[in-house]
Amino acid sequence: MSRAHTENRLRSLAWARERVAYSRKQIADIFGMSPNESGNLILTLMNEGILSQRRKFDRTEQADESALESFIGSGDYAFSYVGMYCHRGHLVYVMPKYYTEDALMEPELAVVGGALPTTRMNVFAQVIKVIARYKSKYENVFSDALHERESTCYLALLVSLLCDYAEHGEYREDVDLISRNGSGRILWNRTINTTTPFMQDGTPVYVDVDTCRTIDAQDHFITRLHRVIVKECYRQLELFSLPELLELPHVETIEENIEELGETDFLLHCVGAELNQQFDSRRRHILQLMQTYLHQRFEQDELPEYSFSFGCTHFHTVWEDVCRCSLGVDVKSRYGIQPPRWSICDGAASDVQPLKLDMLFEKEGVAYVFDAKYYLPEIVNGRVSRLPGVNDVTKQFLYAIAVQKKEALSTPPEWLPYTVCNAFLMPLPVDGSRTAEVEYYADIEMGLFSGMRIKVFRLQAAQLYEAYLTHRKCNWPECLFSLTCREV
């Protein structure tokens, strides 16, 4: 079988955007199947929360804000997910919704203001690292997901072989070479049992002794096979920039090809024979991975119905965590607004959970109440859509009032002042033309809260992500403080 065929076990790569609507045919094309074949996969993706279907509304029913926010475009399905998804060798990389369609079509694009031009893959790799850090704080980490699926997922199998090779090195079965009067340690028990000594003054003297020398079997056949398999794995992952994306270790070039070692049946026979006489748990694990790889590599039929995903179906919570950590507020230090207290006629009372502020800063006697919102407003025919709903806006005004009153907070800090500035923080669209770190976008006013307003700022995600990944703070709050209180 040709090398090209084996490398195509990872068959294709497609790029998509979160919340952008795709037709059934487009979804099928992404995963290399016909629309008629895609039904089960689409149903699976919807059950996993990776795809959403456009909701059908009755004419008398008013579409809720979440449904309006969920789709950009006219298709029936949208990825409610950011990350990577692999099905039967077909990969899709789903970018956050603020990464615009024009930027998605460009293979090379300068997206970070004041920095060197970066590739689309660089941007996606940073997003994956951010998700990985978020998951390490709140959910299972990437390595656990790979381990759970390595027996069925071809992609996870390649990564497992590569990571094990980088950590433990190639498969080695050291050989003990026993000889007479050779170099190495003396085998006294064997010498005494097999050799007749000369007696000198009542002391046995052995002229000939058995010795043992351990040989590092770097040319052992299974060692060579393991080395070649790992190189093939790396070459396949390189086709889709996965070593860079997943921060996998680099593997040096190996001259030998797997075809030079023998036919498939012979290779499987050798691995099986080694497995039958091997009792070391790690070596057995590597042999089993090699066996699985050889079976899948040379299968003539389609790959099995496996899928692998690493990403997030609630990227808005990732954005919120990034803003809190990068702008200087620990998620654990939230302040809550005292909740309503119900007193029932028979004397029973009931408390409900308090509302909690996302971010609260203090600077020179002014309190700054910030809330991260993962929205991407759009102007169509003079009307703005995909905005935070009335509930979000009302709560933000209530936050400001609670901070002003001070006693309305469940645990008010001693420094709390009475001057309050209020702002929403949204991601800045990535389209290659924006270089600002912070962009003032809008004001929000509401008649019920006369004399108050909420400023809306859009922040460059790449800079926030870099701070988030390096556990440091952005220097933006000073700019935000100044802009938030302007004309208030």
ABEGO torsion letter per residue (X at the ends): XBAAAAAAABABBBBBBBGBBBBAAAAAAAAGBBAAAAAAAAAAAAAAGABBBBBBBBAABBBBAAAAAABBEABABBBBBBEBBBBGGBBBBBBBAABBAAAAABABBBABBGBBBBBAAAAAAAAAAAAAAAAAAABBBAAAAAAAAAAABAAAAAAAAAAAAAAAEBBBBBBBBBBBGBBEBBBAAAAAAABBBBBBGGBBBBABBBBBBBBBBAABAAAAAAAAAAAAAAAAAAAAGAAAAAGBBBBBBBABBAAAAEBAAAAAAAAAAAAAABABAAAAAAAAAAAAAAAAAABABBBBBBBBBBEBABAAAAAAAAAAAAAGBBAAABBBBBBBBBBBAAGBBBBBBBBBBABBBBBGGBBBBBBBBBBBBBBBGGBBBGBBBAAAAAAAAAAAAAAAAGAABABBBAABBABBBBBBBBBBBBAGABABABBBABBBBBAABBGBBBBBBBBBAAAAAAAAAAGBBBAAAAAAAAAAABGX
